[in-house]
Amino acid sequence: MDKTIIRTDKWQLRPSSKARLQLEATIDEYRAFCKALSYVVMGHWPELVAAKSFCASAEKLIHRTRKNPDPKYGYFEKRFYKFPSYLRRAAIEFVKGQVSSYLTRYREWQSGVRKRRDAKPPVFNVDAGCYPVLYKGQLVKFEANLRVAQIKVWNGLDWVWTEVPIASQRQRHLIGSIKSPYLVVSQKHCHLAVPFEITPPQWETDVVCAVDVGINTLATASIVCPDGTVLARKFIHPASDIDRRDKQANIIRQKARKTKTLHRGFAKTPYRKAKGINANIAQQVSRQIVNFALEHGASTIVFEDLKGWRPKGGRKRSNLKQKFHGWLHRRLVLLTQEKFQEVGGKTEYVSARGTSSWAFDGSGKVRRSKTQYELALFPNGKRYNADLGASYNIAARYLAYQLKLTRRKDGQVAKGRSSCATPRMPATLSLLWDWEAAHGREAS
């Protein structure tokens, strides 16, 4: 059975002033309904949980039908005129989750599971700030070209249909099926959070794309075959965007020098701008990595496993701590994994120890240049880019594990019968060359 994944796109809307007021009124009406429903669900929680159908039992308490002419809480019929049934059921499911979460946290507090001794009990928040889900065909309809959405809204007197132009969209509607979106309206923006069900294609090759994520160069990628052949290389370093981010960091540093105490909300504008620039860099670079892998037919992208790794700062008054603070490793890796998964690729991780400190040709440990740190000097006299050599070794560690040349993905070559006092050289690209040479002689 094919595995499907869910991805959500943001479709910006361009409502008229009248339509925007109706959209805001719709969200206010939905939140008011959820707030009133929260008290009902909280008061009848035991019987609702024990019922065969939670949603049907909750509806029986608030909704009048021919078989249920006298619901216990007639307030809902009077206050929420012609409230759509699909919104009502969505609200019931939302409130069910809210109440269940609160009761779970309250039981933990009662049993003594607390962050500190004097921790106060959790408070049930009835003003959850939720957004309505628009069921396709019932609450939202899209035109064939996906340029206009018809949304059922509350105009203050009745539920009516209104047309709202769709300003922008991405490309996931070309590869996945549209599910029911959420309507999100803020003070400045209005959009639909549209989920898509995507079935990734199944394909696999023996070519891998290894990526070394660094400080001097954000991402260094290489395409490597199991025989050790390097098909392509790519350096990805959006210098202009990184300079813009570092400029905001300098503004924060200069502001911090002028005060002894950093109050809440300190330098929030440069922090927000730096965060936005970082997010954009991660999106753009992850897309370039995925496109590079697809261009050369690599079905696997390999990264160093740096989850939980904490960098050490540099010398006094150096900017190395600042560089590590803005480092994009985890966000870049996760975004690349999500994007590559949509097209049927997979992401793997190997141990990071020694990938850049050992020469990929097997000559031994390298020495880094003091004036140009990304330049490495091999023991045999060769000069090479350290990040590029590290990407070769990252690919070699994964391929060596796949070829059963190493026992684990730590890159350590399996020990022989004789013991040695010093650790063996970790797996480098030269290991694949030696294996291919031996394998070719055996085949001939």
C-alpha positions in Angstrom: 0.0 0.0 0.0 1.4 3.4 -1.0 2.2 5.8 1.9 0.6 9.2 1.6 1.8 12.4 3.3 0.0 15.6 4.1 1.5 19.0 3.3 -0.2 22.4 3.8 0.1 25.4 1.5 -0.9 29.0 2.3 -3.1 30.5 -0.3 -3.3 34.3 0.1 -6.8 35.8 -0.4 -7.7 39.3 -1.7 -11.2 39.9 -0.3 -13.0 43.2 -0.8 -13.7 45.4 2.3 -17.2 43.9 2.6 -16.0 40.3 2.1 -13.3 40.8 4.7 -15.8 42.0 7.3 -17.9 38.9 6.6 -14.8 36.6 6.9 -14.0 38.2 10.3 -17.6 37.9 11.4 -17.5 34.2 10.4 -14.5 33.5 12.6 -16.0 35.5 15.5 -19.2 33.5 15.2 -17.3 30.2 15.1 -15.2 31.1 18.1 -18.3 32.1 20.1 -19.9 28.8 19.3 -16.8 26.9 20.4 -16.7 28.9 23.6 -20.3 28.1 24.5 -19.8 24.5 23.5 -16.8 24.1 25.8 -19.0 24.5 28.9 -21.4 21.9 27.7 -18.7 19.4 26.8 -16.9 20.0 30.1 -20.1 19.4 32.1 -21.1 16.3 30.2 -17.6 14.8 29.6 -18.1 11.4 31.3 -21.2 10.5 29.4 -19.9 11.9 26.1 -16.7 9.9 26.3 -18.7 6.7 27.2 -21.2 7.2 24.3 -20.8 5.2 21.1 -20.5 8.4 19.1 -19.1 11.5 20.8 -20.2 13.9 18.1 -23.8 12.5 17.9 -24.2 12.7 21.6 -22.9 16.2 21.8 -25.2 17.3 18.9 -28.2 15.8 20.8 -27.6 18.2 23.6 -27.5 21.4 21.5 -29.2 20.7 18.2 -33.0 20.5 17.5 -34.1 17.9 15.0 -37.4 16.1 14.3 -36.3 13.1 16.4 -34.8 15.5 19.0 -37.4 18.3 19.3 -36.3 19.5 22.8 -32.5 19.6 23.2 -31.3 20.3 26.7 -29.4 23.5 25.7 -31.8 25.5 23.6 -29.5 28.5 23.8 -27.6 27.3 20.7 -30.7 27.3 18.5 -31.5 30.9 19.5 -28.1 32.4 19.6 -26.5 30.7 16.5 -29.1 31.0 13.8 -28.8 28.4 11.0 -25.3 27.4 12.1 -23.9 25.1 9.4 -23.9 21.4 10.4 -20.4 20.9 9.1 -19.1 23.8 11.2 -21.0 22.4 14.2 -19.3 19.0 13.9 -15.9 20.5 13.4 -16.4 22.6 16.5 -17.4 19.5 18.5 -14.2 17.7 17.5 -12.1 20.8 18.3 -13.6 21.3 21.7 -13.3 17.6 22.4 -9.5 17.9 21.9 -9.4 21.0 24.1 -11.3 19.5 27.0 -9.4 16.2 26.8 -6.0 18.0 26.9 -7.1 20.1 29.8 -8.3 17.1 31.9 -5.1 15.2 31.1 -3.0 18.1 32.4 -5.2 18.6 35.4 -4.9 14.9 36.4 -1.1 15.1 36.0 -1.1 18.1 38.3 -3.3 16.3 40.9 -0.9 13.3 40.8 2.1 15.5 41.6 3.6 15.7 38.1 4.7 19.3 38.2 7.6 21.5 37.1 7.9 22.9 40.7 6.2 22.3 44.0 4.2 25.5 44.1 2.9 25.1 40.5 -0.6 26.3 40.1 -3.2 24.0 38.5 -3.8 24.4 34.8 -6.6 26.7 33.7 -9.1 25.8 31.0 -9.0 28.4 28.3 -12.4 28.8 26.5 -11.0 31.5 24.3 -8.8 29.3 22.2 -8.4 31.5 19.2 -9.4 28.7 16.8 -10.1 28.9 13.1 -12.9 27.3 11.2 -12.4 24.3 8.8 -14.1 24.7 5.5 -15.4 21.4 4.2 -15.1 21.1 0.4 -18.4 21.4 -1.4 -20.3 22.4 1.8 -18.5 25.5 3.0 -16.0 26.3 0.3 -16.0 25.7 -3.5 -13.1 26.3 -5.9 -13.3 27.3 -9.5 -11.6 25.0 -12.1 -8.6 27.4 -12.5 -8.3 27.8 -8.7 -8.4 31.6 -9.0 -11.6 32.2 -7.1 -13.0 30.6 -3.9 -16.6 30.7 -2.9 -16.8 30.7 0.9 -19.9 30.4 3.1 -19.8 33.3 5.5 -21.8 34.9 8.2 -23.0 38.4 7.3 -24.5 39.1 10.7 -28.0 38.0 9.7 -27.6 34.8 7.7 -25.1 32.4 6.2 -24.5 33.4 2.6 -21.9 32.6 -0.2 -19.3 35.1 -1.2 -16.6 35.1 -3.8 -13.0 35.8 -2.8 -10.1 36.0 -5.3 -7.1 33.8 -4.6 -4.0 36.0 -4.9 -1.2 33.4 -4.8 -0.7 29.7 -4.5 2.2 27.2 -4.8 2.6 24.1 -6.9 1.3 21.3 -4.6 -2.1 21.4 -6.2 -0.4 19.9 -9.3 0.8 16.8 -7.5 -1.7 16.2 -4.7 -5.4 16.2 -3.9 -7.0 19.2 -2.1 -8.5 18.5 1.3 -10.6 20.8 3.5 -8.8 24.1 4.2 -8.8 26.3 7.3 -9.8 30.0 7.0 -7.2 32.2 8.8 -7.8 35.9 9.1 -5.4 38.2 11.0 -5.1 42.0 11.3 -3.0 42.3 8.1 -3.5 39.1 6.2 -6.2 36.7 5.1 -5.4 33.2 3.7 -6.5 29.6 3.4 -4.4 26.9 4.9 -5.0 24.2 2.3 -3.8 20.7 3.1 -2.9 18.3 0.3 -2.7 14.5 0.3 0.4 13.5 -1.7 1.4 10.0 -2.8 5.2 10.1 -3.4 6.4 8.1 -6.4 8.5 5.0 -5.7 12.0 5.1 -7.2 15.5 4.3 -6.0 19.0 4.6 -7.4 22.4 3.8 -6.0 23.6 7.4 -6.5 23.6 9.6 -3.3 23.8 13.4 -2.7 26.0 14.2 0.3 25.7 17.6 1.9 28.1 19.2 4.4 26.4 22.0 6.3 29.0 24.5 7.5 29.7 28.0 8.7 32.0 29.4 6.0 30.0 27.8 3.3 26.3 27.1 4.2 26.0 23.9 2.2 28.5 22.0 0.1 26.9 19.1 -2.0 28.3 16.4 -4.1 26.9 13.5 -6.1 28.8 10.2 -5.5 28.4 6.7 -7.0 29.1 3.5 -5.1 32.4 3.0 -6.9 33.6 6.4 -5.5 33.1 8.4 -8.7 32.1 12.0 -8.0 29.6 13.1 -10.7 29.0 16.7 -9.6 29.7 19.3 -7.0 27.9 22.4 -5.8 28.6 25.2 -3.3 25.5 27.0 -2.0 26.2 30.1 0.0 23.6 33.0 -0.2 26.2 35.6 0.9 23.9 38.7 0.4 21.1 37.2 2.6 23.6 36.1 5.2 25.1 39.7 5.3 21.6 41.1 5.7 21.0 38.7 8.7 24.4 39.6 10.2 23.6 43.3 9.9 20.5 42.7 12.1 22.7 40.8 14.6 25.1 43.8 14.8 22.2 46.1 15.5 21.1 43.8 18.4 24.7 43.7 19.7 25.0 47.5 19.7 21.7 47.9 21.4 22.7 45.4 24.1 25.9 47.4 24.8 23.8 50.5 25.7 21.9 48.7 28.5 22.7 46.6 31.5 19.4 44.7 31.7 17.6 43.1 28.6 13.9 43.7 29.2 11.2 41.6 27.7 10.7 42.5 24.0 14.3 43.9 23.8 15.2 44.6 20.2 12.2 42.7 18.9 12.3 44.3 15.5 15.8 43.2 14.5 15.2 39.8 16.1 12.1 39.4 14.0 13.9 40.5 10.8 16.8 38.2 11.4 14.5 35.3 12.1 12.6 36.0 8.8 15.8 36.2 6.8 17.0 32.9 8.3 13.7 31.2 7.4 13.9 32.4 3.8 17.5 31.3 3.5 16.6 27.8 4.8 13.7 27.6 2.3 15.8 28.7 -0.7 18.8 26.6 0.1 16.8 23.4 0.8 15.1 23.8 -2.5 18.4 24.1 -4.3 19.7 21.0 -2.6 16.7 18.9 -3.6 16.8 20.2 -7.2 20.6 19.4 -7.4 19.9 15.8 -6.2 17.0 15.3 -8.6 19.0 16.8 -11.5 21.7 14.0 -11.1 19.3 11.2 -10.3 20.2 10.8 -6.6 17.4 9.1 -4.6 19.2 9.6 -1.2 20.4 12.8 0.5 22.9 12.2 3.3 23.6 14.6 6.1 25.8 14.6 9.2 23.9 13.6 12.3 24.3 16.8 14.4 21.0 16.6 16.3 21.7 17.8 19.9 25.2 19.0 19.1 26.2 22.1 20.9 29.0 24.2 19.4 31.8 25.8 21.4 32.5 29.5 21.2 35.7 31.0 19.8 38.2 33.3 21.3 37.4 36.4 23.3 35.8 39.1 21.2 35.5 36.8 18.2 32.2 36.6 16.2 32.2 32.8 16.1 29.5 32.5 18.8 27.3 34.8 16.7 27.9 32.6 13.6 26.9 29.5 15.5 23.8 31.3 16.9 22.5 32.0 13.4 23.5 28.6 12.1 20.8 26.9 10.1 21.7 23.2 10.3 18.5 21.7 11.8 16.0 23.9 10.0 17.8 23.3 6.7 18.0 19.6 7.2 14.3 19.2 8.2 13.1 21.4 5.2 15.2 19.4 2.8 13.9 16.1 4.2 10.3 17.3 3.9 10.8 18.6 0.3 12.6 15.5 -0.8 10.1 13.2 0.7 7.4 14.6 -1.5 9.2 13.5 -4.7 9.9 10.0 -3.3 13.4 10.5 -2.1 14.8 9.6 1.4 17.2 11.3 3.8 19.9 9.5 5.8 22.3 10.5 8.5 25.9 9.5 9.3 28.3 10.2 12.2 29.9 13.6 11.9 33.2 12.8 13.6 36.2 13.2 11.4 34.5 13.9 8.1 36.4 17.1 7.5 39.6 16.2 9.5 40.5 13.2 7.4 41.6 13.3 3.7 39.2 11.7 1.3 42.1 10.1 -0.6 43.1 8.1 2.5 46.4 9.8 3.0 45.6 10.7 6.7 44.6 13.7 8.8 44.6 17.1 7.2 45.8 20.4 8.4 43.6 23.5 8.1 45.0 26.8 6.9 45.3 29.4 9.6 44.5 32.3 7.2 41.9 30.5 5.0 40.2 28.0 7.3 38.1 26.3 4.6 41.4 25.2 2.8 42.8 21.8 3.9 46.4 20.6 3.4 46.6 16.8 2.9 49.6 14.8 4.2 50.7 14.1 0.6 50.9 17.9 -0.1 47.5 18.2 -1.9 45.4 21.3 -1.2 41.7 20.9 -1.3 38.5 22.5 0.0 37.8 21.0 3.4 34.0 21.2 3.1 34.0 19.6 -0.3 36.2 16.8 1.0 33.9 16.4 3.9 31.0 15.9 1.6 32.9 13.1 -0.2 33.5 11.4 3.2 29.8 11.8 4.2 28.8 10.0 1.0 31.5 7.3 1.5 30.3 6.6 5.1 26.7 5.9 3.9 27.7 3.9 0.8 30.3 1.9 2.8 27.5 0.9 5.3 25.2 0.0 2.4 28.0 -2.2 0.9 28.6 -3.8 4.3 32.2 -2.4 4.4 31.5 -0.9 7.8 29.3 -2.3 10.6 27.7 1.1 11.5 27.2 4.5 10.1 30.0 5.9 12.3 32.4 5.4 9.4 34.8 3.2 11.5 36.3 0.5 9.4 35.6 -3.0 11.0 38.7 -4.2 12.9 40.5 -7.3 11.8 41.8 -10.2 13.9 44.9 -8.2 15.1 44.4 -5.6 17.8 45.8 -2.1 17.4 46.7 0.5 20.1 45.4 3.4 18.0 42.0 3.8 16.4 41.8 2.8 12.7 41.3 5.4 10.0 37.5 6.1 9.5 35.8 5.4 6.2 36.7 7.9 3.5 36.1 8.0 -0.2 39.3 6.0 -0.8 37.6 3.0 0.8 35.1 2.9 -2.1 38.0 3.2 -4.6 39.7 0.2 -3.0 36.5 -1.8 -2.9 35.8 -1.1 -6.6 39.4 -2.0 -7.6 39.1 -5.3 -5.7 35.6 -6.0 -6.9 36.7 -5.3 -10.5 39.6 -7.8 -10.3 37.3 -10.5 -8.8 34.8 -9.9 -11.7 37.5 -10.1 -14.3 
